[in-house]
Amino acid sequence: MRNYDYREKWHKLLTPEIVKKLTIISEYKGEQRLFIEAHQDELNDLVEIAKIQSTEASNRIEGIFTADDRLKNLVQAKTAPRNREESEIAGYRDVLNTIHENYDYIPISSNYLLQLHRDLYKFLGSVDGGKFKTSDNIIRETDESGNKHVRFRPVPEWETALSVDELCNAFRDARSEVDPLILNGMFILDFLCIHPFDGGNGRMSRLLTLLLLYQSGFIVGKYISIEKIIEESKETYYEALQDSSIKWHENENDYKPFVNYLLGVIIYAYKEFESRVKLVTDPNLSKTDRVREIIRNHIGTITKTELMEMNPDISDTTIQRALADLLRSGAIKKIGGGRYTKYVWKVED
């Protein structure tokens, strides 16, 4: 039986790299509190943007899609789901809202995990949400040649309920002794290794990540989508998950790769928060200037739709005019065409 006692394991994770990241996050946490106190009204738009991006990204990782306009209306509860994909998206939206509004009142226990999973699937009448898996599940992957092989074997079906109980008990027992950011990462890794549900384990893990961060006082995910950052780095995410799950059943796995990855995601989110707030609250920046600065500071390509999502107070016409001016001046480069058009800041040679 797996030993989930975090009080005996977490000290091994206090490497110089992880300690440095913990220090950086602590500093960002204090700065964010000051930003929020001074600019609460301006930050409301960031909350709505993050909800849309989180719902889209977390479902897209699992291959669940819908059209952009449908997604926005679903997240804002302006329309009812009309197929399986939209039903799963609507369920994620509702659980995300529950966490946003009630995180202080959601205990980490088997019963509450089951309730969150139930709500994730509540729009799918044919799916048994809110129940642990009814058969053994195996995590497979496909290599570049198309060959499938087993990547990890989670705990068997008969052991699942007891394992989740042990996991939650160990988490609650360790809360007063273990650094919360390290504990959160260890918990999520173990949750994924148990893989307690027939479906929705990945999305549940990302929702739980947000919940645990909120409960620990790190609320950056309210304003910046943690799920989107994970999606954009999903290859590294899966590599860290695999590295940390080796010899998991033997109680000899190394949590460091996964915890280190998750801390990096949180730091990235805080940096993005700081950058967004400065743009939104700078009185000297016009809306056109803001579009320019977002593209200039954005890593990789960005679409017009993404610019509109990030700036709901800027009209389509203003964004289009800003893009045209930047293209004309040679500041940005256009990639692709039509609905797939992307833009990137043109770096000087």
C-alpha positions in Angstrom: 0.0 0.0 0.0 1.3 3.5 -0.9 2.6 5.6 2.0 1.2 9.1 1.6 2.8 10.7 4.7 4.2 14.0 3.4 5.7 14.9 6.7 8.5 12.4 6.1 9.1 13.2 2.5 9.0 16.9 1.8 12.4 17.9 3.2 14.1 16.1 0.3 12.5 18.7 -2.0 14.2 21.6 -0.4 16.9 21.9 -3.1 18.5 25.3 -3.9 16.4 25.6 -7.1 13.1 24.9 -5.4 13.9 27.1 -2.3 14.8 30.0 -4.7 11.4 29.6 -6.5 9.6 29.5 -3.2 11.2 32.8 -2.3 10.4 34.4 -5.6 6.7 33.3 -5.3 6.5 34.7 -1.8 7.7 38.1 -3.0 5.3 38.1 -5.9 2.4 37.2 -3.5 3.1 40.3 -1.4 3.3 42.6 -4.5 0.1 41.1 -5.9 -1.8 42.0 -2.7 -0.7 45.6 -3.1 -1.8 45.7 -6.7 -5.2 44.3 -5.9 -5.8 46.8 -3.1 -4.9 49.7 -5.4 -6.6 48.6 -8.6 -9.5 46.3 -7.8 -11.9 47.8 -10.4 -9.4 47.5 -13.2 -8.7 43.8 -12.4 -12.3 42.7 -12.8 -11.8 42.2 -16.6 -8.7 40.0 -15.9 -10.9 37.7 -13.8 -13.4 37.1 -16.7 -10.5 36.7 -19.2 -8.9 34.1 -16.9 -12.1 32.1 -16.6 -12.5 31.8 -20.4 -8.9 30.9 -20.9 -8.9 28.4 -18.1 -12.0 26.6 -19.3 -10.8 26.6 -22.9 -7.2 25.4 -22.1 -8.0 22.7 -19.6 -10.6 21.1 -21.9 -8.4 21.6 -25.0 -5.6 19.6 -23.4 -8.1 16.7 -23.3 -9.2 17.2 -26.9 -12.5 19.0 -26.0 -13.2 21.9 -28.3 -16.0 24.3 -29.4 -16.1 27.5 -31.5 -14.7 30.7 -29.9 -18.0 32.5 -29.8 -19.8 29.4 -28.3 -17.0 29.1 -25.7 -17.4 32.6 -24.5 -21.2 32.3 -24.3 -20.9 29.0 -22.4 -18.4 30.4 -19.9 -20.7 33.4 -19.3 -23.7 31.1 -19.0 -25.5 32.9 -21.9 -26.3 29.7 -23.7 -27.0 26.0 -23.0 -24.7 23.2 -24.1 -25.8 21.5 -27.3 -23.5 18.5 -27.6 -21.1 16.4 -25.5 -18.1 18.7 -25.8 -20.1 21.8 -24.8 -21.6 19.8 -21.9 -18.1 19.0 -20.6 -17.1 22.7 -21.0 -20.2 23.9 -19.1 -19.4 21.4 -16.3 -15.9 22.7 -16.0 -17.2 26.3 -16.0 -19.5 25.5 -13.0 -16.8 23.8 -11.0 -14.4 26.6 -11.7 -16.9 29.1 -10.5 -17.5 27.0 -7.4 -13.8 27.2 -6.6 -13.6 30.9 -7.3 -16.5 31.7 -4.9 -16.3 29.0 -2.2 -12.6 27.8 -2.0 -12.5 28.6 1.8 -15.4 26.2 2.4 -14.3 23.1 0.3 -12.5 20.6 2.5 -10.0 18.2 1.0 -11.8 15.0 1.4 -13.1 12.1 -0.7 -16.7 13.3 -0.4 -15.9 16.8 -1.7 -13.7 15.5 -4.5 -16.6 13.3 -5.6 -19.0 16.2 -5.5 -16.7 18.3 -7.7 -16.4 15.5 -10.1 -20.1 15.0 -10.1 -20.6 18.7 -11.1 -17.9 18.4 -13.8 -20.2 15.9 -15.5 -23.6 17.1 -14.4 -24.7 18.1 -18.0 -24.0 14.6 -19.2 -26.8 12.4 -18.0 -25.3 9.2 -19.5 -22.0 9.6 -17.6 -21.6 8.6 -13.9 -19.9 11.6 -12.5 -19.2 11.7 -8.8 -18.2 8.0 -8.7 -14.7 6.5 -8.4 -13.6 4.3 -11.4 -15.4 1.1 -11.9 -12.6 -0.7 -13.7 -8.8 -0.5 -13.8 -7.4 2.2 -16.0 -4.1 2.3 -17.7 -2.3 5.5 -18.9 -0.9 4.8 -22.4 1.1 6.9 -24.8 1.8 6.8 -28.5 5.4 7.2 -29.8 6.5 9.0 -33.0 6.1 5.7 -34.9 2.5 5.3 -33.8 3.2 2.5 -31.4 1.3 2.5 -28.1 2.7 1.4 -24.8 1.9 1.6 -21.2 3.3 4.7 -19.5 1.8 4.2 -16.0 -0.5 1.8 -14.2 -2.6 3.7 -11.6 -3.9 2.0 -8.5 -6.4 -0.8 -9.2 -10.2 -0.1 -9.0 -10.6 -2.0 -5.7 -8.0 0.1 -4.0 -9.1 3.5 -5.2 -11.5 4.7 -2.5 -9.1 3.7 0.3 -6.2 5.4 -1.6 -8.1 8.7 -2.0 -9.0 8.6 1.7 -5.4 8.0 2.7 -4.3 10.8 0.3 -6.7 13.4 1.7 -5.9 12.4 5.3 -2.1 12.7 4.7 -2.7 16.1 3.1 -4.7 17.4 6.1 -2.2 16.0 8.6 0.8 17.7 6.8 -0.8 21.2 6.3 0.6 22.6 9.6 4.1 21.3 8.9 4.9 21.3 5.2 5.4 24.3 2.9 2.0 24.7 1.2 3.4 25.1 -2.4 5.5 21.9 -2.0 2.6 20.0 -0.4 0.2 21.1 -3.1 2.5 19.8 -5.8 3.0 16.5 -4.0 -0.8 16.0 -3.6 -1.5 16.7 -7.2 1.1 14.3 -8.4 -0.3 11.5 -6.1 -3.8 12.3 -7.2 -2.8 11.8 -10.9 -1.0 8.6 -10.0 -4.1 7.2 -8.3 -6.2 8.3 -11.3 -9.4 7.8 -9.3 -12.0 8.4 -12.0 -13.0 6.7 -15.3 -12.7 10.1 -16.9 -11.9 13.7 -16.1 -8.7 13.1 -14.0 -6.6 15.6 -15.8 -9.2 18.4 -15.6 -9.9 17.5 -12.0 -6.2 17.8 -11.2 -6.0 21.3 -12.7 -9.1 22.4 -10.8 -7.7 21.0 -7.6 -4.4 22.8 -8.3 -6.3 26.1 -8.4 -8.3 25.2 -5.3 -5.2 24.4 -3.2 -3.4 27.5 -4.4 -6.4 29.6 -3.3 -6.6 27.9 0.0 -2.9 28.6 0.6 -3.3 32.3 -0.2 -1.9 32.3 -3.7 -4.7 33.7 -5.8 -2.8 34.6 -9.0 -5.0 32.0 -10.8 -8.0 34.2 -10.3 -6.4 36.7 -12.7 -4.1 34.7 -14.9 -5.0 31.3 -16.3 -2.9 28.6 -14.7 -4.5 26.0 -17.1 -3.4 28.0 -20.1 0.2 28.1 -19.0 0.1 24.4 -18.4 -1.4 23.9 -21.9 1.3 26.0 -23.5 4.0 23.9 -21.7 2.2 20.6 -21.8 5.2 18.6 -23.2 7.3 19.7 -20.2 4.2 19.0 -17.9 4.0 15.4 -19.1 7.7 14.9 -18.9 7.7 16.1 -15.3 4.7 14.0 -14.4 6.4 10.9 -15.9 9.7 11.5 -14.2 8.0 12.0 -10.8 5.9 8.8 -11.2 8.8 6.4 -11.7 8.8 3.8 -8.9 5.7 5.5 -7.4 4.1 2.2 -6.3 7.4 1.3 -4.5 7.3 4.6 -2.5 10.6 5.5 -4.2 9.5 8.2 -6.6 11.1 11.6 -6.8 8.6 14.5 -6.5 11.1 17.1 -7.5 10.5 17.2 -11.3 6.8 17.8 -10.9 7.0 20.2 -8.0 9.7 22.2 -9.7 7.6 22.4 -12.9 4.5 23.5 -11.0 6.5 26.2 -9.1 7.7 27.5 -12.5 4.1 27.7 -13.8 3.2 29.8 -10.7 6.1 32.1 -11.2 5.2 32.6 -14.8 1.6 33.4 -13.8 2.8 36.1 -11.3 5.1 37.6 -13.9 2.2 37.7 -16.4 -0.1 39.3 -13.7 2.5 42.0 -13.0 2.9 42.7 -16.7 -0.9 42.8 -17.4 -1.6 45.1 -14.4 1.0 47.6 -15.4 -0.5 47.8 -18.9 -4.1 48.1 -17.7 -3.3 50.7 -15.0 -0.8 52.9 -16.8 -2.5 56.2 -17.5 0.1 57.2 -20.1 -0.7 54.2 -22.4 -3.4 54.6 -25.0 -5.4 51.5 -26.1 -3.3 51.3 -29.3 -0.1 51.5 -27.2 -1.4 48.7 -25.0 -1.9 46.4 -28.0 1.6 47.2 -29.1 3.1 46.4 -25.7 1.2 43.2 -25.3 2.6 41.9 -28.6 6.1 43.1 -27.9 6.2 41.3 -24.5 4.3 38.2 -25.6 6.4 35.0 -26.1 5.7 33.5 -29.5 2.8 34.3 -31.8 -0.5 35.9 -30.8 -3.9 36.1 -32.6 -6.4 38.9 -32.9 -8.9 36.8 -31.0 -6.4 36.5 -28.1 -5.8 40.2 -28.1 -9.5 40.8 -27.9 -9.9 38.3 -25.1 -7.1 40.0 -23.2 -8.5 43.5 -23.8 -12.3 43.4 -23.6 -12.4 47.1 -23.2 -10.7 47.7 -26.6 -13.0 47.4 -29.7 -12.4 45.1 -32.6 -11.9 48.2 -34.8 -9.2 49.6 -32.6 -7.3 46.4 -32.4 -7.5 45.9 -36.1 -6.2 49.4 -36.7 -3.4 48.9 -34.3 -2.3 45.7 -36.0 -2.4 47.4 -39.4 -0.3 50.3 -38.1 2.3 47.9 -36.6 2.4 45.9 -39.8 2.9 49.0 -41.9 5.7 50.2 -39.7 7.4 46.8 -39.7 7.2 46.4 -36.0 5.3 43.0 -36.2 5.2 40.2 -38.7 2.1 38.5 -40.0 2.0 34.7 -40.1 -0.7 32.7 -42.0 -3.9 34.1 -43.3 -7.7 34.2 -42.7 -9.0 33.0 -39.4 -5.6 31.4 -38.7 -3.6 34.6 -38.9 -1.1 35.2 -36.1 1.3 38.0 -35.3 4.7 38.1 -33.8 7.0 41.0 -32.7 9.7 41.5 -35.3 13.1 41.1 -33.5 15.9 43.2 -34.9 18.7 41.2 -36.5 
